[in-house]
Amino acid sequence: MAEGKTKRFDATLVALRGILIVAAALVAFFYPVQAVQVLVMVGGGLLLVDGILGLATIDYAAPRTTGHWLALARNLLSIAAGVIVLCSGLLVSVFTLTFLARLVGLLALLVGLIEMASSFLGSDRQTRLWPTLVGGAVYAAFGLALMFVPLTSASTLMRIATILMLLYALLLLYRAWRIRTAV
């Protein structure tokens, strides 16, 4: 019974991550000009919340396997990227905006690669292999877009980010549904 409650809680947290990302993507889709202006703050907040909620879903009582450490690293990198983005107003006086965008892009790429690698580990690998691989690929694509799409093409980056955010959110909602139905 306690395990069922834990699974439902995990499913709720994963679904909350997906819902937050869907909301941000819809705002960006319908208000692209304002979204470009606010993207830094919203994107940083999303990365930060995604990392924090991801940390909350880790089973700290479980044995310290490679999967545990990868999940911990993935969520800490997401939190670091979120903090960098949220503090970019202060950091831009020290670093260029291009450097900060590429740094956050590199962190997002690493988060995606770690998520893809972790999909091959763990006992529930068969039930979460493809959603985790695709989710990691979406994160990695977002990182690559931040690293290589010029900041002067903000509207193009906004469209790419919106599509990637929606894909990632749909995968999170699918993962929450799979967790919930496994109870």
Protein Blocks (a to p, Z undefined) as FASTA:
>chain_A
ZZmmmmmmmmmmmmmmmmmmmmmmmmmmmmmmlmmmmmmmmmmmmmmmmmmmmmmmpcfk
bccdfklmmmmmmmmmmmmmmmmmmmmmmmmmmmcfklmmmmmmmmmmmmmmmmmmmmmg
cjklmmmmmmmmmmmmmmmmmmmmmmmmcfklmmlmmmmmmmmmmmmmmmmmmmmmmmmm
mZZ
